[in-house]
Amino acid sequence: MPKNKPGEGMTVLVTGASMGIGVDLAECFARDGYDLILTARSQVQLKAVADRLSSTWSIKATAITEDLGAPGGGVALAGKIKKAGLTVDVLVNNAGYGHAGAFDGSDAATQLGMIDLNDRALVELTQIYWPGMLARGRGGVLNVASTAAFVPGPFMAVYYASKAFVLSFSEALWEEARGTGVHVSCLCPGPTASEFRARAGTGATRLGHTAAVMASMPVAEAGYRGFVANKRVVVTGAKNAIQSALAPLLPRGQILKVVRRLQSPA
């Protein structure tokens, strides 16, 4: 029987899927017939998302709670997925958080936790599922970074650095996967309407007060289209795309001063 939708017969794992961009990315895949594995720490929110998307798009949606920020969280999640008899064809590494403020006097657990969730867990899950993707010659990885990945970030130093890692890692994997049928894309949103802003405290910065904020669904749709097209990097918003393209051409010292001003309290 021919497929009616491009994702039929495949399953996507979406991390950080209980709210914001993660929910909308899951919906984009569900529209195209992908079954879903949704993971986050909140069982109630996660199940509500899974039930809604399953009912709306007539796909299978499995909710599995896991704290990916904890050491070994990726391995634990993969064990639960295997126990459920599920295979991951596409991995969407969306889980992450940021924290605005000076590095001096900051909480070590918060700073190191960003590295654990934004980077370590992303690599851990990718390493688990990457060999199967290459063996099957299909599927792939969609990583969510940020426009912060293109510049250093005074007063948000660890977050910016963590997203620079995601971008670099994604681009390298894209090249490694060339010609295999496996797609790799890195989604780099600018300011987006989501719970991230409240948790990170970016709404209180000059950037938070002046930057145009995109709704999360257009961001997700751009990321999904980019993944389908195997576009290496997807920057959302024309202004963000121009600024990201110009960043490598500007003096580093000038960029540091601009970002410092933008990330300072309003």
C-alpha positions as protocol buffer text, in pm:
chain_id: "A"
residue {
  index: 1
  type: MET
  ca { x: 0 y: 0 z: 0 }
}
residue {
  index: 2
  type: PRO
  ca { x: 153 y: 338 z: -99 }
}
residue {
  index: 3
  type: LYS
  ca { x: 223 y: 595 z: 168 }
}
residue {
  index: 4
  type: ASN
  ca { x: -24 y: 883 z: 196 }
}
residue {
  index: 5
  type: LYS
  ca { x: 215 y: 1102 z: 393 }
}
residue {
  index: 6
  type: PRO
  ca { x: 596 y: 1123 z: 379 }
}
residue {
  index: 7
  type: GLY
  ca { x: 645 y: 1032 z: 744 }
}
residue {
  index: 8
  type: GLU
  ca { x: 428 y: 721 z: 754 }
}
residue {
  index: 9
  type: GLY
  ca { x: 617 y: 423 z: 889 }
}
residue {
  index: 10
  type: MET
  ca { x: 871 y: 640 z: 1072 }
}
residue {
  index: 11
  type: THR
  ca { x: 895 y: 761 z: 1430 }
}
residue {
  index: 12
  type: VAL
  ca { x: 1042 y: 1087 z: 1560 }
}
residue {
  index: 13
  type: LEU
  ca { x: 1171 y: 1143 z: 1912 }
}
residue {
  index: 14
  type: VAL
  ca { x: 1121 y: 1502 z: 2029 }
}
residue {
  index: 15
  type: THR
  ca { x: 1290 y: 1617 z: 2349 }
}
residue {
  index: 16
  type: GLY
  ca { x: 1155 y: 1909 z: 2551 }
}
residue {
  index: 17
  type: ALA
  ca { x: 817 y: 1828 z: 2401 }
}
residue {
  index: 18
  type: SER
  ca { x: 584 y: 1949 z: 2676 }
}
residue {
  index: 19
  type: MET
  ca { x: 578 y: 2316 z: 2573 }
}
residue {
  index: 20
  type: GLY
  ca { x: 688 y: 2582 z: 2327 }
}
residue {
  index: 21
  type: ILE
  ca { x: 886 y: 2504 z: 2013 }
}
residue {
  index: 22
  type: GLY
  ca { x: 907 y: 2135 z: 2107 }
}
residue {
  index: 23
  type: VAL
  ca { x: 529 y: 2093 z: 2095 }
}
residue {
  index: 24
  type: ASP
  ca { x: 507 y: 2274 z: 1763 }
}
residue {
  index: 25
  type: LEU
  ca { x: 789 y: 2072 z: 1610 }
}
residue {
  index: 26
  type: ALA
  ca { x: 611 y: 1755 z: 1717 }
}
residue {
  index: 27
  type: GLU
  ca { x: 296 y: 1879 z: 1549 }
}
residue {
  index: 28
  type: CYS
  ca { x: 481 y: 1954 z: 1225 }
}
residue {
  index: 29
  type: PHE
  ca { x: 607 y: 1596 z: 1211 }
}
residue {
  index: 30
  type: ALA
  ca { x: 268 y: 1455 z: 1310 }
}
residue {
  index: 31
  type: ARG
  ca { x: 98 y: 1640 z: 1023 }
}
residue {
  index: 32
  type: ASP
  ca { x: 320 y: 1452 z: 783 }
}
residue {
  index: 33
  type: GLY
  ca { x: 234 y: 1115 z: 933 }
}
residue {
  index: 34
  type: TYR
  ca { x: 525 y: 1053 z: 1168 }
}
residue {
  index: 35
  type: ASP
  ca { x: 454 y: 865 z: 1489 }
}
residue {
  index: 36
  type: LEU
  ca { x: 583 y: 1048 z: 1794 }
}
residue {
  index: 37
  type: ILE
  ca { x: 786 y: 975 z: 2102 }
}
residue {
  index: 38
  type: LEU
  ca { x: 762 y: 1280 z: 2325 }
}
residue {
  index: 39
  type: THR
  ca { x: 983 y: 1333 z: 2626 }
}
residue {
  index: 40
  type: ALA
  ca { x: 1015 y: 1595 z: 2900 }
}
residue {
  index: 41
  type: ARG
  ca { x: 1005 y: 1601 z: 3279 }
}
residue {
  index: 42
  type: SER
  ca { x: 635 y: 1690 z: 3317 }
}
residue {
  index: 43
  type: GLN
  ca { x: 415 y: 1381 z: 3284 }
}
residue {
  index: 44
  type: VAL
  ca { x: 85 y: 1573 z: 3295 }
}
residue {
  index: 45
  type: GLN
  ca { x: 177 y: 1825 z: 3025 }
}
residue {
  index: 46
  type: LEU
  ca { x: 349 y: 1562 z: 2813 }
}
residue {
  index: 47
  type: LYS
  ca { x: 52 y: 1326 z: 2814 }
}
residue {
  index: 48
  type: ALA
  ca { x: -184 y: 1609 z: 2724 }
}
residue {
  index: 49
  type: VAL
  ca { x: 30 y: 1696 z: 2421 }
}
residue {
  index: 50
  type: ALA
  ca { x: 57 y: 1331 z: 2317 }
}
residue {
  index: 51
  type: ASP
  ca { x: -319 y: 1276 z: 2346 }
}
residue {
  index: 52
  type: ARG
  ca { x: -399 y: 1591 z: 2147 }
}
residue {
  index: 53
  type: LEU
  ca { x: -157 y: 1521 z: 1863 }
}
residue {
  index: 54
  type: SER
  ca { x: -253 y: 1155 z: 1842 }
}
residue {
  index: 55
  type: SER
  ca { x: -621 y: 1243 z: 1815 }
}
residue {
  index: 56
  type: THR
  ca { x: -574 y: 1536 z: 1576 }
}
residue {
  index: 57
  type: TRP
  ca { x: -342 y: 1368 z: 1327 }
}
residue {
  index: 58
  type: SER
  ca { x: -433 y: 999 z: 1367 }
}
residue {
  index: 59
  type: ILE
  ca { x: -79 y: 897 z: 1457 }
}
residue {
  index: 60
  type: LYS
  ca { x: 69 y: 710 z: 1751 }
}
residue {
  index: 61
  type: ALA
  ca { x: 213 y: 938 z: 2019 }
}
residue {
  index: 62
  type: THR
  ca { x: 399 y: 791 z: 2315 }
}
residue {
  index: 63
  type: ALA
  ca { x: 483 y: 1007 z: 2617 }
}
residue {
  index: 64
  type: ILE
  ca { x: 792 y: 906 z: 2817 }
}
residue {
  index: 65
  type: THR
  ca { x: 912 y: 1122 z: 3106 }
}
residue {
  index: 66
  type: GLU
  ca { x: 1284 y: 1159 z: 3164 }
}
residue {
  index: 67
  type: ASP
  ca { x: 1522 y: 1418 z: 3308 }
}
residue {
  index: 68
  type: LEU
  ca { x: 1776 y: 1452 z: 3029 }
}
residue {
  index: 69
  type: GLY
  ca { x: 1973 y: 1703 z: 3233 }
}
residue {
  index: 70
  type: ALA
  ca { x: 2074 y: 1425 z: 3473 }
}
residue {
  index: 71
  type: PRO
  ca { x: 2389 y: 1227 z: 3389 }
}
residue {
  index: 72
  type: GLY
  ca { x: 2288 y: 917 z: 3195 }
}
residue {
  index: 73
  type: GLY
  ca { x: 1945 y: 1061 z: 3116 }
}
residue {
  index: 74
  type: GLY
  ca { x: 1982 y: 987 z: 2746 }
}
residue {
  index: 75
  type: VAL
  ca { x: 2076 y: 625 z: 2806 }
}
residue {
  index: 76
  type: ALA
  ca { x: 1786 y: 587 z: 3049 }
}
residue {
  index: 77
  type: LEU
  ca { x: 1543 y: 732 z: 2794 }
}
residue {
  index: 78
  type: ALA
  ca { x: 1676 y: 507 z: 2518 }
}
residue {
  index: 79
  type: GLY
  ca { x: 1627 y: 207 z: 2748 }
}
residue {
  index: 80
  type: LYS
  ca { x: 1261 y: 300 z: 2804 }
}
residue {
  index: 81
  type: ILE
  ca { x: 1210 y: 346 z: 2430 }
}
residue {
  index: 82
  type: LYS
  ca { x: 1364 y: 8 z: 2354 }
}
residue {
  index: 83
  type: LYS
  ca { x: 1155 y: -159 z: 2624 }
}
residue {
  index: 84
  type: ALA
  ca { x: 843 y: -12 z: 2459 }
}
residue {
  index: 85
  type: GLY
  ca { x: 947 y: -177 z: 2131 }
}
residue {
  index: 86
  type: LEU
  ca { x: 993 y: 153 z: 1949 }
}
residue {
  index: 87
  type: THR
  ca { x: 1252 y: 257 z: 1691 }
}
residue {
  index: 88
  type: VAL
  ca { x: 1374 y: 615 z: 1647 }
}
residue {
  index: 89
  type: ASP
  ca { x: 1411 y: 726 z: 1285 }
}
residue {
  index: 90
  type: VAL
  ca { x: 1436 y: 1101 z: 1350 }
}
residue {
  index: 91
  type: LEU
  ca { x: 1577 y: 1271 z: 1658 }
}
residue {
  index: 92
  type: VAL
  ca { x: 1476 y: 1626 z: 1745 }
}
residue {
  index: 93
  type: ASN
  ca { x: 1707 y: 1762 z: 2014 }
}
residue {
  index: 94
  type: ASN
  ca { x: 1500 y: 2053 z: 2140 }
}
residue {
  index: 95
  type: ALA
  ca { x: 1540 y: 2030 z: 2520 }
}
residue {
  index: 96
  type: GLY
  ca { x: 1744 y: 2310 z: 2668 }
}
residue {
  index: 97
  type: TYR
  ca { x: 1741 y: 2623 z: 2881 }
}
residue {
  index: 98
  type: GLY
  ca { x: 1926 y: 2949 z: 2929 }
}
residue {
  index: 99
  type: HIS
  ca { x: 2005 y: 3185 z: 3213 }
}
residue {
  index: 100
  type: ALA
  ca { x: 2064 y: 3560 z: 3184 }
}
residue {
  index: 101
  type: GLY
  ca { x: 2307 y: 3736 z: 3414 }
}
residue {
  index: 102
  type: ALA
  ca { x: 2675 y: 3786 z: 3488 }
}
residue {
  index: 103
  type: PHE
  ca { x: 2890 y: 3477 z: 3528 }
}
residue {
  index: 104
  type: ASP
  ca { x: 3038 y: 3618 z: 3847 }
}
residue {
  index: 105
  type: GLY
  ca { x: 2825 y: 3512 z: 4141 }
}
residue {
  index: 106
  type: SER
  ca { x: 2610 y: 3280 z: 3932 }
}
residue {
  index: 107
  type: ASP
  ca { x: 2491 y: 2941 z: 4053 }
}
residue {
  index: 108
  type: ALA
  ca { x: 2726 y: 2661 z: 3947 }
}
residue {
  index: 109
  type: ALA
  ca { x: 2448 y: 2403 z: 3918 }
}
residue {
  index: 110
  type: THR
  ca { x: 2255 y: 2630 z: 3683 }
}
residue {
  index: 111
  type: GLN
  ca { x: 2556 y: 2696 z: 3461 }
}
residue {
  index: 112
  type: LEU
  ca { x: 2674 y: 2335 z: 3447 }
}
residue {
  index: 113
  type: GLY
  ca { x: 2317 y: 2215 z: 3403 }
}
residue {
  index: 114
  type: MET
  ca { x: 2297 y: 2415 z: 3080 }
}
residue {
  index: 115
  type: ILE
  ca { x: 2596 y: 2225 z: 2945 }
}
residue {
  index: 116
  type: ASP
  ca { x: 2448 y: 1894 z: 3061 }
}
residue {
  index: 117
  type: LEU
  ca { x: 2111 y: 1949 z: 2893 }
}
residue {
  index: 118
  type: ASN
  ca { x: 2196 y: 2169 z: 2595 }
}
residue {
  index: 119
  type: ASP
  ca { x: 2507 y: 1975 z: 2490 }
}
residue {
  index: 120
  type: ARG
  ca { x: 2582 y: 1651 z: 2672 }
}
residue {
  index: 121
  type: ALA
  ca { x: 2233 y: 1504 z: 2646 }
}
residue {
  index: 122
  type: LEU
  ca { x: 2211 y: 1610 z: 2281 }
}
residue {
  index: 123
  type: VAL
  ca { x: 2535 y: 1429 z: 2197 }
}
residue {
  index: 124
  type: GLU
  ca { x: 2438 y: 1128 z: 2409 }
}
residue {
  index: 125
  type: LEU
  ca { x: 2110 y: 1074 z: 2226 }
}
residue {
  index: 126
  type: THR
  ca { x: 2260 y: 1143 z: 1885 }
}
residue {
  index: 127
  type: GLN
  ca { x: 2533 y: 887 z: 1943 }
}
residue {
  index: 128
  type: ILE
  ca { x: 2275 y: 628 z: 2043 }
}
residue {
  index: 129
  type: TYR
  ca { x: 2053 y: 669 z: 1737 }
}
residue {
  index: 130
  type: TRP
  ca { x: 2300 y: 785 z: 1469 }
}
residue {
  index: 131
  type: PRO
  ca { x: 2430 y: 437 z: 1370 }
}
residue {
  index: 132
  type: GLY
  ca { x: 2077 y: 308 z: 1307 }
}
residue {
  index: 133
  type: MET
  ca { x: 1996 y: 607 z: 1088 }
}
residue {
  index: 134
  type: LEU
  ca { x: 2305 y: 552 z: 877 }
}
residue {
  index: 135
  type: ALA
  ca { x: 2236 y: 179 z: 849 }
}
residue {
  index: 136
  type: ARG
  ca { x: 1880 y: 244 z: 729 }
}
residue {
  index: 137
  type: GLY
  ca { x: 1984 y: 535 z: 505 }
}
residue {
  index: 138
  type: ARG
  ca { x: 1697 y: 755 z: 617 }
}
residue {
  index: 139
  type: GLY
  ca { x: 1575 y: 978 z: 899 }
}
residue {
  index: 140
  type: GLY
  ca { x: 1810 y: 1217 z: 1068 }
}
residue {
  index: 141
  type: VAL
  ca { x: 1870 y: 1474 z: 1339 }
}
residue {
  index: 142
  type: LEU
  ca { x: 1717 y: 1818 z: 1389 }
}
residue {
  index: 143
  type: ASN
  ca { x: 1901 y: 2014 z: 1657 }
}
residue {
  index: 144
  type: VAL
  ca { x: 1764 y: 2334 z: 1806 }
}
residue {
  index: 145
  type: ALA
  ca { x: 2031 y: 2596 z: 1870 }
}
residue {
  index: 146
  type: SER
  ca { x: 1978 y: 2974 z: 1861 }
}
residue {
  index: 147
  type: THR
  ca { x: 2098 y: 3287 z: 1687 }
}
residue {
  index: 148
  type: ALA
  ca { x: 2312 y: 3310 z: 2001 }
}
residue {
  index: 149
  type: ALA
  ca { x: 2526 y: 3037 z: 1842 }
}
residue {
  index: 150
  type: PHE
  ca { x: 2687 y: 3286 z: 1604 }
}
residue {
  index: 151
  type: VAL
  ca { x: 2837 y: 3523 z: 1862 }
}
residue {
  index: 152
  type: PRO
  ca { x: 2984 y: 3522 z: 2215 }
}
residue {
  index: 153
  type: GLY
  ca { x: 2736 y: 3630 z: 2483 }
}
residue {
  index: 154
  type: PRO
  ca { x: 2846 y: 3850 z: 2772 }
}
residue {
  index: 155
  type: PHE
  ca { x: 2592 y: 3822 z: 3058 }
}
residue {
  index: 156
  type: MET
  ca { x: 2470 y: 3495 z: 2911 }
}
residue {
  index: 157
  type: ALA
  ca { x: 2810 y: 3339 z: 2849 }
}
residue {
  index: 158
  type: VAL
  ca { x: 2740 y: 2970 z: 2906 }
}
residue {
  index: 159
  type: TYR
  ca { x: 2414 y: 2968 z: 2711 }
}
residue {
  index: 160
  type: TYR
  ca { x: 2566 y: 3134 z: 2404 }
}
residue {
  index: 161
  type: ALA
  ca { x: 2865 y: 2898 z: 2419 }
}
residue {
  index: 162
  type: SER
  ca { x: 2641 y: 2593 z: 2457 }
}
residue {
  index: 163
  type: LYS
  ca { x: 2449 y: 2686 z: 2143 }
}
residue {
  index: 164
  type: ALA
  ca { x: 2771 y: 2752 z: 1951 }
}
residue {
  index: 165
  type: PHE
  ca { x: 2860 y: 2392 z: 2030 }
}
residue {
  index: 166
  type: VAL
  ca { x: 2524 y: 2271 z: 1897 }
}
residue {
  index: 167
  type: LEU
  ca { x: 2571 y: 2461 z: 1572 }
}
residue {
  index: 168
  type: SER
  ca { x: 2925 y: 2338 z: 1517 }
}
residue {
  index: 169
  type: PHE
  ca { x: 2836 y: 1978 z: 1602 }
}
residue {
  index: 170
  type: SER
  ca { x: 2534 y: 1986 z: 1371 }
}
residue {
  index: 171
  type: GLU
  ca { x: 2726 y: 2123 z: 1075 }
}
residue {
  index: 172
  type: ALA
  ca { x: 2998 y: 1862 z: 1117 }
}
residue {
  index: 173
  type: LEU
  ca { x: 2742 y: 1579 z: 1125 }
}
residue {
  index: 174
  type: TRP
  ca { x: 2568 y: 1723 z: 818 }
}
residue {
  index: 175
  type: GLU
  ca { x: 2895 y: 1685 z: 628 }
}
residue {
  index: 176
  type: GLU
  ca { x: 2957 y: 1335 z: 765 }
}
residue {
  index: 177
  type: ALA
  ca { x: 2609 y: 1231 z: 651 }
}
residue {
  index: 178
  type: ARG
  ca { x: 2652 y: 1367 z: 297 }
}
residue {
  index: 179
  type: GLY
  ca { x: 2525 y: 1114 z: 44 }
}
residue {
  index: 180
  type: THR
  ca { x: 2386 y: 871 z: 305 }
}
residue {
  index: 181
  type: GLY
  ca { x: 2019 y: 973 z: 286 }
}
residue {
  index: 182
  type: VAL
  ca { x: 2033 y: 1088 z: 650 }
}
residue {
  index: 183
  type: HIS
  ca { x: 1939 y: 1453 z: 708 }
}
residue {
  index: 184
  type: VAL
  ca { x: 2092 y: 1692 z: 961 }
}
residue {
  index: 185
  type: SER
  ca { x: 1964 y: 2043 z: 1028 }
}
residue {
  index: 186
  type: CYS
  ca { x: 2030 y: 2302 z: 1295 }
}
residue {
  index: 187
  type: LEU
  ca { x: 1742 y: 2536 z: 1376 }
}
residue {
  index: 188
  type: CYS
  ca { x: 1859 y: 2874 z: 1504 }
}
residue {
  index: 189
  type: PRO
  ca { x: 1564 y: 3083 z: 1626 }
}
residue {
  index: 190
  type: GLY
  ca { x: 1589 y: 3440 z: 1742 }
}
residue {
  index: 191
  type: PRO
  ca { x: 1365 y: 3564 z: 2027 }
}
residue {
  index: 192
  type: THR
  ca { x: 1058 y: 3339 z: 2031 }
}
residue {
  index: 193
  type: ALA
  ca { x: 735 y: 3351 z: 2230 }
}
residue {
  index: 194
  type: SER
  ca { x: 778 y: 3061 z: 2471 }
}
residue {
  index: 195
  type: GLU
  ca { x: 835 y: 2973 z: 2836 }
}
residue {
  index: 196
  type: PHE
  ca { x: 1209 y: 2989 z: 2768 }
}
residue {
  index: 197
  type: ARG
  ca { x: 1210 y: 3368 z: 2804 }
}
residue {
  index: 198
  type: ALA
  ca { x: 1052 y: 3358 z: 3149 }
}
residue {
  index: 199
  type: ARG
  ca { x: 1285 y: 3088 z: 3276 }
}
residue {
  index: 200
  type: ALA
  ca { x: 1598 y: 3246 z: 3131 }
}
residue {
  index: 201
  type: GLY
  ca { x: 1507 y: 3598 z: 3246 }
}
residue {
  index: 202
  type: THR
  ca { x: 1579 y: 3742 z: 2901 }
}
residue {
  index: 203
  type: GLY
  ca { x: 1260 y: 3945 z: 2905 }
}
residue {
  index: 204
  type: ALA
  ca { x: 1425 y: 4184 z: 3150 }
}
residue {
  index: 205
  type: THR
  ca { x: 1720 y: 4261 z: 2920 }
}
residue {
  index: 206
  type: ARG
  ca { x: 1748 y: 4535 z: 2658 }
}
residue {
  index: 207
  type: LEU
  ca { x: 1724 y: 4268 z: 2391 }
}
residue {
  index: 208
  type: GLY
  ca { x: 1409 y: 4133 z: 2552 }
}
residue {
  index: 209
  type: HIS
  ca { x: 1251 y: 4478 z: 2546 }
}
residue {
  index: 210
  type: THR
  ca { x: 1346 y: 4573 z: 2190 }
}
residue {
  index: 211
  type: ALA
  ca { x: 1372 y: 4258 z: 1976 }
}
residue {
  index: 212
  type: ALA
  ca { x: 1087 y: 4137 z: 1756 }
}
residue {
  index: 213
  type: VAL
  ca { x: 948 y: 3814 z: 1898 }
}
residue {
  index: 214
  type: MET
  ca { x: 829 y: 3537 z: 1666 }
}
residue {
  index: 215
  type: ALA
  ca { x: 548 y: 3297 z: 1750 }
}
residue {
  index: 216
  type: SER
  ca { x: 673 y: 2945 z: 1813 }
}
residue {
  index: 217
  type: MET
  ca { x: 477 y: 2769 z: 1535 }
}
residue {
  index: 218
  type: PRO
  ca { x: 633 y: 2965 z: 1245 }
}
residue {
  index: 219
  type: VAL
  ca { x: 973 y: 2892 z: 1401 }
}
residue {
  index: 220
  type: ALA
  ca { x: 892 y: 2522 z: 1420 }
}
residue {
  index: 221
  type: GLU
  ca { x: 757 y: 2512 z: 1067 }
}
residue {
  index: 222
  type: ALA
  ca { x: 1074 y: 2673 z: 933 }
}
residue {
  index: 223
  type: GLY
  ca { x: 1282 y: 2417 z: 1119 }
}
residue {
  index: 224
  type: TYR
  ca { x: 1073 y: 2128 z: 991 }
}
residue {
  index: 225
  type: ARG
  ca { x: 1088 y: 2248 z: 630 }
}
residue {
  index: 226
  type: GLY
  ca { x: 1462 y: 2291 z: 663 }
}
residue {
  index: 227
  type: PHE
  ca { x: 1502 y: 1938 z: 796 }
}
residue {
  index: 228
  type: VAL
  ca { x: 1295 y: 1791 z: 512 }
}
residue {
  index: 229
  type: ALA
  ca { x: 1513 y: 1978 z: 262 }
}
residue {
  index: 230
  type: ASN
  ca { x: 1831 y: 1874 z: 450 }
}
residue {
  index: 231
  type: LYS
  ca { x: 1921 y: 2240 z: 494 }
}
residue {
  index: 232
  type: ARG
  ca { x: 2231 y: 2258 z: 710 }
}
residue {
  index: 233
  type: VAL
  ca { x: 2134 y: 2570 z: 911 }
}
residue {
  index: 234
  type: VAL
  ca { x: 1794 y: 2736 z: 943 }
}
residue {
  index: 235
  type: VAL
  ca { x: 1783 y: 3087 z: 1090 }
}
residue {
  index: 236
  type: THR
  ca { x: 1430 y: 3214 z: 1151 }
}
residue {
  index: 237
  type: GLY
  ca { x: 1336 y: 3568 z: 1051 }
}
residue {
  index: 238
  type: ALA
  ca { x: 1492 y: 3776 z: 773 }
}
residue {
  index: 239
  type: LYS
  ca { x: 1657 y: 4023 z: 1014 }
}
residue {
  index: 240
  type: ASN
  ca { x: 1804 y: 3740 z: 1222 }
}
residue {
  index: 241
  type: ALA
  ca { x: 1936 y: 3572 z: 908 }
}
residue {
  index: 242
  type: ILE
  ca { x: 2111 y: 3890 z: 794 }
}
residue {
  index: 243
  type: GLN
  ca { x: 2262 y: 3956 z: 1136 }
}
residue {
  index: 244
  type: SER
  ca { x: 2386 y: 3597 z: 1165 }
}
residue {
  index: 245
  type: ALA
  ca { x: 2545 y: 3614 z: 822 }
}
residue {
  index: 246
  type: LEU
  ca { x: 2720 y: 3941 z: 907 }
}
residue {
  index: 247
  type: ALA
  ca { x: 2849 y: 3827 z: 1249 }
}
residue {
  index: 248
  type: PRO
  ca { x: 3165 y: 3653 z: 1118 }
}
residue {
  index: 249
  type: LEU
  ca { x: 3254 y: 3963 z: 914 }
}
residue {
  index: 250
  type: LEU
  ca { x: 3246 y: 4213 z: 1202 }
}
residue {
  index: 251
  type: PRO
  ca { x: 3531 y: 4279 z: 1448 }
}
residue {
  index: 252
  type: ARG
  ca { x: 3494 y: 4049 z: 1747 }
}
residue {
  index: 253
  type: GLY
  ca { x: 3547 y: 4334 z: 1992 }
}
residue {
  index: 254
  type: GLN
  ca { x: 3261 y: 4528 z: 1838 }
}
residue {
  index: 255
  type: ILE
  ca { x: 3030 y: 4226 z: 1859 }
}
residue {
  index: 256
  type: LEU
  ca { x: 3116 y: 4176 z: 2225 }
}
residue {
  index: 257
  type: LYS
  ca { x: 3023 y: 4535 z: 2308 }
}
residue {
  index: 258
  type: VAL
  ca { x: 2694 y: 4512 z: 2117 }
}
residue {
  index: 259
  type: VAL
  ca { x: 2590 y: 4184 z: 2280 }
}
residue {
  index: 260
  type: ARG
  ca { x: 2693 y: 4309 z: 2624 }
}
residue {
  index: 261
  type: ARG
  ca { x: 2466 y: 4611 z: 2582 }
}
residue {
  index: 262
  type: LEU
  ca { x: 2176 y: 4399 z: 2454 }
}
residue {
  index: 263
  type: GLN
  ca { x: 2205 y: 4145 z: 2737 }
}
residue {
  index: 264
  type: SER
  ca { x: 2231 y: 4410 z: 3009 }
}
residue {
  index: 265
  type: PRO
  ca { x: 1924 y: 4484 z: 3221 }
}
residue {
  index: 266
  type: ALA
  ca { x: 1681 y: 4724 z: 3055 }
}
